[in-house]
Amino acid sequence: MISILDTQFSLLNLYLSEALPTKIFILCDENTNEYCLPTLLLNMQTDIPFEIIEIEAGEEMKTIETATQLWEILADFGADRKSLLINLGGGVITDLGGFVASTYKRGIRFVNMPTSLLAMCDASIGGKTGIDHQFLKNVVGTFAHPEAVFVYPNFLDSLPFVELRSGFAEMLKHGLIASRSHWENLSSLSEINVAAVSPYIKESMMIKEKVVSIDFKEENIRKTLNFGHTIGHAIESLFLEQGSLVPHGEAVAAGMICETYLSCLEGLINRETRDNIINTIRKFYPVLNIQNFTDEALISLMANDKKNTSGKINFSLISAVGSGIYDYQSTEKNIIESIEFYGSLPKDSFY
């Protein structure tokens, strides 16, 4: 259930009155504690006892050590199987909180209240939970649906621009794999700001929800949502390994450029389509400096991707704007050429 909240949070309060959890736990980070939690507490109308759990902000918190601490906190506060966890935050909070809830006492109920554009359009939807391990993103996790996703667009007003831009990459991806009109609407924007992107948030959410409803366990069409992520995750992981945190959306944007180029090399799209897509992405995103990363290192990380089978790298590519394909196995020559194409672009960002 996806709900866009009004200023009175009436849909959330209705849910709480019907769900009647024994206890509510609100997971947030230091940023959402400051900027979003006061709004939630001001509008949440319930007599059910609740506890607030705060963690530090950042991708580096999405680890088994943090999950262990959260399991212990839940146990210390007497959380039972009828308790409810509200994940108030961005993708780290919804990924981590969902993982903790789905594994504590073999699963307790949880809802997501995404506070970033990335979480609204991607991380909070679809029932994927996860933590990182040894620089590999989301390598440990579960499939577990939140009971509901409550979206309050006003939370975006406190979001730094770089985080807004990060989420916008996933919106562009939804258009490229599933909706030409969505892609064209987003492409026509002159800049990324809350007012410009807000009208298109729900459409992006519905695109992802529709795909997930067809293929929850990612056995076929859901894999199209990984467009840009095979190479993008490898780039993100290598930056993380060297101690630099690149916003997820910027890595995905880099991956989408590479994988658009790869789609053309494989004869799936023509050069005109390729250039239009790449130029649009470059209009919104800086080119990352990946010159210190070897082709071998990137390919090694791609080979460890969860989508792969029998040691073969499975790509999710595009056959047209608005049409994604999955389980595509490219030649290593073309993979390397697509990475080197990206590496040859003028550099706008140095991490």
Order of alpha helices (4+ residues) and beta strands (2+ residues): beta-alpha-beta-alpha-alpha-beta-alpha-beta-alpha-beta-beta-beta-beta-alpha-alpha-alpha-alpha-alpha-alpha-alpha-alpha-beta-beta-alpha
